[in-house]
Amino acid sequence: LKAEIGGGYDMVVANIVADVIMGMQDILKSKLKREGTLIVSGIIAPRADEVQASLLGAGFVNTENLCNLASLVGKTFPYATLPLRFKNADGSPVRAVAMLED
């Protein structure tokens, strides 16, 4: 099965419970390209902080609550998040930028 699934994906989506996501985080990471995107869902609210901390510890970067994404569906584009620098903070709002060609 591992050979059939392969690796080097731009995106992996995991709609499963918290314990499974955390247990599989290294496997999920191994299936992504270096700058690939992991989308996780199916996590109940009381476990969200635990999952986020686990994924951050595994080297993932967290971006959440993005909006107005409908115009990006089906397009390939460079994407950047530009965080604010706060002293003694472990997070920040960001300016999320999708660079689209005309």
Summary of the structure (lengths in Angstrom):
residues: 102
radius of gyration: 15.1
end to end distance: 41.3
largest distance: 46.1
contacts: 192
relative contact order: 0.15
helix: 33%
strand: 26%
